[in-house]
């Protein structure tokens, strides 16, 4: 599964799975090195870098805004990696 970054963010890997590239751009966050959807947090990303949490997974409440802030700061880099495998755009955009 493609990781957005080689390092963990707040102890979590940020990634997407090749099974979910048909959906809008999103980010999974998980401590689990298996990088799967089950048990992972899931954030759909808007074109302005804000995100909507769809699943909290194992994230603690205080970690959610930190991960969302990181996504907002790095969403263009992340979107470039997303587009290497997906034709889908940001959340909320019509296709």
Residue, then its C-alpha position, 0 to 999 in steps of 0.5 A: x500500500x502506498x505511503x504518503x511519507x516514509x516517516x510516521x506522523x504522530x506514531x501513525x503511517x499515512x497511506x492509501x490502499x490500491x483498492x480505494x483509489x476509485x474514491x475521492x482522495x483520502x488518507x488512512x492513518x494507522x499505527x499498524x504496519x500492515x497498512x490496511x483499511x480495517x481499523x484505520x482512521x480515514x480522512x477524505x480531503x477537500x481541495x483546500x486541504x481541509x479534511x473530513x474524518x469518516x472513521x476514527x480507527x485507533x486514533x485518540x481524540x486529541x490526535x485527530x486535529x493534529x493529523x488533520x493539521x498535518x494533512x492540511x499542511x501537506x495535502x498537495x504533496x499527498x495529492x501528487x502521490x495519489x494522482x500517480x495511481x488514481x484519476x479521482x480528485x478531491x472530496x466533494x469535486x464532481x468527476 
